[in-house]
């Protein structure tokens, strides 16, 4: 690579045309903002922001981005966007991202997460300007065997249980098929279509500006702002929690490195260090300590849709192949989330985003 990771990323994306699907979502908004700070020309493709309020609007992301408001299932609109913008890098984040919602709308979930991926890959296949594609999936793509102290590896079986997780497993398989069928490497790591393809399986992300329903940290924030205790259903569930900037910077690193070296294409877990795979109860306790003001939580066990009890990721491949490793531990991630929320309350959401991006890139090993 020749440069430190922060400089390498900044150099690679300065002036680069990057298309981000799912741009108006929580992760998409953070990603678009960071890319514009790095000097990239960014085109977003997404539905309207999925929540009210939304990070997209609260941090005024739109003025810096060429935004196309449309559905990933609309192939004609997506293809037209590719033709007009001629992206060099495509980062695919658009999805129906909620497990609980996937039980209520399984068909929509599969249409969006599977056929949406097919649509994007078809556009990548027929757009010669694209040299790098990354499909963002999830830690939930694996067949969960409920092994308490086991981190899933990239070669473990894919078979998510619920419609969301399973649709993301299918999205992985679609990407693998396209990579083999249309973007196969030659003996020297090159590609017939001059486009490198990877997927990234991230852990449970937290951070400022997530206003989604049925997510633990947004639920904490809502309860804290209302002065109510948080009702926690599964305090003993273990998850790989990490700050949103951890996977986003890893995505940028993968998409940049694979352009220079086609052998770095592949399927990567992006999760926290082993000690930061903690229970939801511990995470909420950290939030209570960071928030203060007498915030409390209590357990109220209720029957509900299937949820995994134990879920961890093994990061060895990303460490060895990409040289990537987490920067912020889970306590830092929680504190940064509280800091952003406080800044948002005082009208400084965008300024706090800038500070956190700068701090993270400065700490990047």
C-alpha positions in Angstrom: 0.0 0.0 0.0 2.9 2.3 0.7 0.9 4.9 2.8 -0.7 4.8 6.1 -4.4 3.7 5.8 -5.9 7.1 6.4 -3.7 8.8 3.8 -4.2 5.9 1.4 -8.0 6.1 1.7 -8.0 9.9 1.3 -5.7 9.7 -1.8 -7.8 7.0 -3.4 -11.2 8.7 -3.0 -10.2 12.3 -3.7 -12.0 13.1 -7.0 -13.3 9.6 -7.4 -16.9 9.0 -8.6 -18.7 6.8 -6.0 -22.2 5.6 -6.1 -23.8 4.7 -2.8 -27.1 2.7 -2.7 -29.1 3.1 0.5 -27.6 6.6 0.9 -30.4 8.0 3.1 -30.2 5.3 5.7 -28.2 5.5 9.0 -25.0 3.9 7.6 -25.5 5.4 4.1 -25.7 9.0 5.5 -22.5 8.5 7.6 -20.8 7.0 4.5 -21.8 9.7 2.1 -20.7 12.4 4.5 -17.3 10.8 5.0 -16.8 10.4 1.3 -17.6 14.0 0.6 -15.1 15.0 3.3 -12.5 12.9 1.5 -13.2 14.8 -1.7 -15.1 12.1 -3.6 -17.9 12.9 -6.1 -20.9 11.1 -4.5 -24.1 9.9 -6.1 -26.7 8.5 -3.7 -29.5 6.2 -4.8 -32.2 5.5 -2.2 -35.7 5.9 -1.0 -36.6 8.9 1.2 -35.1 8.7 4.6 -36.6 5.7 6.5 -37.2 7.5 9.8 -38.4 10.8 11.1 -36.1 12.4 12.3 -33.3 11.1 10.1 -29.5 11.5 10.1 -29.7 12.4 6.4 -31.8 15.5 7.2 -30.5 16.4 10.7 -26.9 16.6 9.5 -27.8 18.2 6.1 -26.1 15.5 3.9 -28.1 16.1 0.7 -26.5 19.4 -0.4 -23.1 17.6 -0.9 -24.5 14.6 -2.8 -26.1 14.0 -6.2 -29.2 12.2 -4.8 -31.5 10.1 -6.8 -34.7 9.2 -4.9 -35.9 5.9 -6.1 -36.4 2.2 -5.3 -33.6 -0.3 -5.8 -36.1 -2.6 -7.3 -36.7 -0.2 -10.2 -34.1 -1.5 -12.6 -34.8 1.2 -15.3 -34.2 4.1 -12.9 -31.1 2.4 -11.5 -29.7 1.8 -14.9 -30.3 5.4 -15.9 -28.5 6.6 -12.8 -25.4 4.5 -13.7 -25.4 5.7 -17.3 -25.6 9.4 -16.2 -23.1 9.3 -13.3 -20.6 6.7 -14.7 -19.4 5.6 -11.2 -15.9 4.2 -10.6 -16.8 2.6 -7.2 -20.1 1.2 -6.2 -21.0 0.6 -2.5 -24.2 -1.3 -2.2 -25.9 -0.7 1.2 -29.6 -0.5 0.1 -31.7 -3.1 2.0 -34.7 -3.8 4.1 -32.4 -4.0 7.3 -34.7 -5.1 10.2 -35.2 -8.7 11.4 -38.6 -7.9 12.9 -39.8 -6.1 9.8 -38.8 -9.1 7.7 -41.3 -11.3 9.5 -44.0 -8.7 8.7 -43.0 -8.2 5.1 -41.0 -11.2 3.9 -41.7 -10.8 0.2 -40.7 -7.1 0.2 -37.5 -8.1 2.1 -36.5 -10.7 -0.5 -37.4 -8.4 -3.4 -35.3 -5.6 -2.0 -32.3 -7.6 -0.6 -32.0 -10.2 -3.3 -33.4 -8.8 -6.5 -32.1 -5.3 -5.5 -28.6 -6.9 -5.4 -29.2 -8.5 -8.8 -30.2 -5.1 -10.3 -27.1 -3.4 -8.9 -24.8 -6.1 -10.2 -26.4 -6.0 -13.6 -25.7 -2.3 -13.8 -22.1 -2.9 -12.6 -21.7 -5.6 -15.3 -22.8 -3.2 -18.1 -21.0 0.0 -16.9 -17.4 -0.1 -18.0 -16.4 2.8 -15.7 -16.9 0.7 -12.6 -13.7 -0.8 -11.3 -14.7 -1.7 -7.7 -17.9 -3.1 -6.2 -18.7 -3.9 -2.6 -21.9 -5.5 -1.4 -22.6 -4.8 2.3 -24.4 -7.7 4.0 -24.5 -8.7 7.7 -23.1 -10.9 10.4 -26.4 -12.7 10.3 -25.7 -14.5 7.0 -24.3 -17.5 8.8 -26.1 -20.6 9.9 -26.2 -19.8 13.6 -25.3 -22.9 15.6 -25.6 -21.0 19.0 -22.0 -21.8 20.0 -21.2 -19.6 22.9 -17.5 -18.8 22.3 -17.2 -19.2 18.6 -16.6 -16.5 16.0 -18.0 -17.3 12.6 -15.5 -17.4 9.8 -15.9 -16.5 6.1 -15.9 -20.2 5.1 -18.7 -21.2 7.5 -22.1 -22.2 6.0 -24.4 -19.4 4.9 -28.0 -19.9 6.0 -29.7 -17.1 7.9 -32.7 -18.1 9.9 -35.2 -15.3 9.5 -36.3 -13.6 6.2 -33.9 -10.7 6.6 -30.9 -12.8 7.5 -31.7 -15.4 4.8 -32.2 -12.8 2.2 -28.7 -11.4 3.0 -27.3 -15.0 2.7 -28.9 -15.1 -0.8 -27.4 -11.7 -1.6 -24.0 -13.1 -0.8 -24.6 -16.1 -3.1 -25.8 -13.8 -5.9 -22.7 -11.7 -5.6 -20.5 -14.8 -5.7 -22.3 -16.1 -8.8 -21.8 -12.8 -10.6 -18.1 -12.7 -9.6 -17.5 -16.2 -10.9 -19.7 -15.8 -14.1 -18.8 -12.3 -15.2 -15.8 -10.9 -13.3 -13.6 -14.0 -12.9 -9.9 -13.3 -12.1 -7.2 -14.5 -14.4 -4.1 -16.2 -13.1 -2.6 -12.8 -12.3 -5.5 -11.5 -10.2 -6.9 -9.4 -13.0 -10.5 -9.3 -14.2 -11.9 -9.6 -17.7 -14.3 -6.7 -16.9 -11.8 -4.7 -14.9 -14.0 -4.7 -11.9 -13.1 -6.1 -8.5 -16.0 -7.5 -6.3 -16.2 -8.2 -2.6 -18.8 -8.5 0.2 -18.5 -7.3 3.8 -20.3 -8.9 6.7 -20.5 -6.3 9.4 -21.5 -6.7 13.1 -24.2 -4.7 14.9 -23.4 -1.1 14.3 -24.2 1.7 16.8 -23.6 5.5 16.6 -25.2 8.9 16.5 -28.1 9.4 14.2 -29.7 6.0 14.2 -33.4 6.6 14.8 -34.7 3.2 13.6 -37.3 1.2 15.5 -36.5 -2.2 17.1 -32.8 -1.4 17.6 -31.2 -1.4 21.0 -29.3 1.9 21.1 -32.0 4.0 19.4 -34.4 2.5 21.9 -32.0 3.6 24.7 -31.9 7.2 23.3 -35.6 7.5 22.9 -36.2 6.2 26.5 -33.5 8.6 27.9 -34.9 11.6 26.1 -38.4 10.7 27.4 -37.0 10.2 30.9 -38.3 6.6 31.0 -36.6 3.3 31.8 -35.7 1.1 28.9 -37.6 -2.2 28.7 -35.1 -4.9 27.6 -36.4 -8.2 26.3 -33.3 -10.2 25.8 -30.5 -8.8 28.1 -28.3 -11.9 27.7 -28.1 -12.0 23.9 -24.5 -11.6 22.8 -23.8 -9.4 19.8 -20.7 -8.0 18.0 -21.4 -4.3 18.7 -19.2 -1.7 17.0 -19.3 2.0 16.1 -20.6 2.7 12.7 -17.3 4.2 11.5 -15.6 0.9 12.0 -17.2 -1.0 9.1 -17.6 2.1 6.9 -13.8 2.7 6.9 -13.3 -1.0 6.3 -15.6 -0.8 3.3 -13.7 2.1 1.9 -10.4 0.2 2.5 -11.6 -3.0 0.8 -13.0 -1.1 -2.2 -9.8 0.8 -2.6 -7.3 -2.1 -2.1 -9.0 -4.5 -4.5 -8.6 -2.0 -7.3 -4.8 -2.0 -6.8 -4.6 -5.8 -6.1 -7.3 -8.1 -7.5 -6.2 -10.9 -5.2 -7.7 -8.9 -2.3 -11.3 -9.5 -3.6 -13.3 -11.8 -1.4 -15.7 -12.1 1.5 -14.8 -10.3 4.7 -16.1 -10.3 8.3 -15.9 -6.8 9.8 -16.6 -7.0 13.5 -15.2 -5.8 16.9 -12.5 -7.4 19.0 -13.5 -10.5 20.9 -13.8 -8.7 24.2 -16.3 -6.3 22.6 -18.8 -9.0 21.7 -21.0 -8.4 24.8 -24.5 -8.9 26.0 -27.2 -6.4 25.2 -27.6 -5.9 28.9 -24.0 -4.9 29.2 -24.3 -2.5 26.3 -27.3 -0.8 27.9 -25.4 -0.6 31.2 -22.5 1.2 29.3 -25.1 3.6 27.8 -26.6 4.3 31.2 -23.1 5.2 32.6 -22.4 7.4 29.6 -25.8 9.2 29.6 -26.2 9.6 33.3 -29.2 11.6 34.5 -30.6 8.5 36.4 -31.2 6.5 33.2 -32.2 2.9 34.1 -33.2 -0.3 32.3 -35.3 -3.3 33.3 -36.0 -6.7 32.0 -39.4 -7.7 30.8 -39.2 -11.1 29.1 -41.7 -11.4 26.3 -42.3 -14.0 23.6 -41.4 -12.9 20.1 -39.9 -13.9 16.8 -36.8 -16.1 16.8 -33.5 -14.3 17.7 -30.0 -15.8 18.0 -28.6 -16.0 21.5 -24.9 -15.9 20.6 -23.4 -14.2 17.6 -19.7 -13.3 17.1 -17.5 -12.8 14.1 -13.9 -13.9 13.6 -11.9 -11.0 12.0 -8.7 -12.9 11.3 -9.0 -12.7 7.5 -9.5 -8.9 7.5 -6.6 -8.4 9.8 -4.3 -10.7 7.7 -5.3 -9.7 4.1 -6.3 -6.1 4.6 -4.3 -5.1 7.6 -7.5 -3.8 9.2 -8.4 -3.9 12.8 -10.9 -2.1 15.1 -10.0 1.3 16.5 -12.7 2.1 19.0 -13.8 -0.4 21.7 -17.5 -0.7 22.6 -17.3 1.7 25.5 -15.9 4.3 23.2 -18.6 3.5 20.6 -21.3 4.1 23.2 -19.7 7.3 24.4 -19.4 8.6 20.8 -23.1 7.8 20.4 -24.0 9.8 23.5 -21.8 12.7 22.4 -23.5 12.9 19.0 -26.9 12.8 20.6 -26.0 15.7 22.9 -24.6 17.6 20.0 -27.8 17.0 18.0 -29.9 18.3 20.8 -28.0 21.5 20.7 -28.1 21.8 16.8 -24.6 20.6 16.1 -25.1 17.2 14.6 -23.0 17.8 11.5 -20.2 19.4 13.4 -20.0 16.4 15.7 -20.0 14.1 12.7 -17.0 16.0 11.3 -15.2 15.7 14.7 -15.8 11.9 14.9 -14.7 11.2 11.3 -11.6 13.2 11.9 -10.9 11.5 15.2 -11.4 8.0 13.8 -9.3 8.5 10.7 -6.6 10.0 12.9 -6.7 6.8 15.1 -6.7 4.4 12.2 -3.8 1.9 12.6 
